[in-house]
Amino acid sequence: MDEVTVGKPCDSFAFRRFLHFLSTRIFPGSYLPPTPERVIEFARTGGFEPVRGVVESIAVAEEPIVHLQSVLMMLLFRDGLPPGRGAVVVGQGADGAYGLRLHGKVLKLEAKARQYEPWRRALTFGPALGALRIASMTVRRGGGLVQAMDTLWRPEDPIDDPRHALWWLGSVGDRKWIRRHLNATVPQANATRAALMRPFQGRPANDLISILDFLGDVSVTQSIWSKMGEAAGKWVYYPFNWQGVLDAAFETPWDVKLAEPKGVLRGVARRVGVPEFIITRPKANFDATPKAWASRGGVLEPLVPIAAKIFGIKQVRRGQAEKWPRAGVFWTMVNYAIWRRLFIEGDTVAGLLEEVERAAPVLQAK
């Protein structure tokens, strides 16, 4: 949706070339875009590129990569687009500026909290809120009320408090693991991000979420994807991160932006003539559930020996899990281990790929 708004790839040679790449290199025999399940099935049945791509992506980015889809982005820039120089338009940043699902959740939270505003002081008094929480768990009702009373979201609420709705964004870490292995509390683990956001104290919660998304995930991802594009001779452009577009987004009220999913962007797409079937199609991405890639025998199993040389095999095995947040620990271990071995210990990409290749037959035999 984001890309078609600015690039209309349905009419472009580059988009057709991308589909050809998916059909011949990633998903032979089909011109359908990928689904997480097809990505995983491809890797399980001998499609080795995504697994190798993790090592190659970190080498190109020169830092741990944030997203699994960064691997396919690197393969797209390198192998899926016409060779030589060119420009690639990316819609990164559109959701954060014009409406994540989290923004809608916060808007509903604010509406519910305002309904009970006259009783807020009584309901948020320590014993009362604890009793309300127990009663809600017992009768399995009223969970929304408890959340509305327990969550901070008002402009005067301190950003540093872990209960602030701002910190719902990108919350994938394992607090128990961090406490046990790093001896850090939640405020200590989040101190750097809290300091980054402190100058914006007083802004509405949804504005804060957009700002954190831009300064955090969007900025890091833009840096990583730009390096991948540069390595392939491509110039990557992010129109939604241009100041003029961001200013327009922040000037648009949230009730307007959230009237329908991506309502503003869909309106623009209709005005520039993007076909309706593209505008209303479900959002798709390269993500996959942790069960497919973080569990034992999953897609990233060949990378376990690399991570084990840094963390030890027992620690890595404990990190492998079918669900968040434990899967996030495993992904972080793999990322850090590959980065450290390449840029701190001086191992080569070829050497690490040899380890991956030796581990691949074990995965395929399972």
Helices and strands as residue ranges (DSSP letters): H 2-7, G 9-11, H 13-21, I 22-26, H 36-44, H 49-61, H 69-75, I 76-80, E 86-89, H 94-98, H 101-115, G 117-119, H 120-123, H 126-139, H 143-150, G 165-168, H 175-182, H 186-189, H 191-197, G 198-200, H 205-213, I 214-218, H 219-231, E 234-237, G 239-241, H 243-251, H 254-257, H 263-271, H 276-279, H 290-293, G 301-303, H 304-311, H 313-319, H 326-343, H 349-365
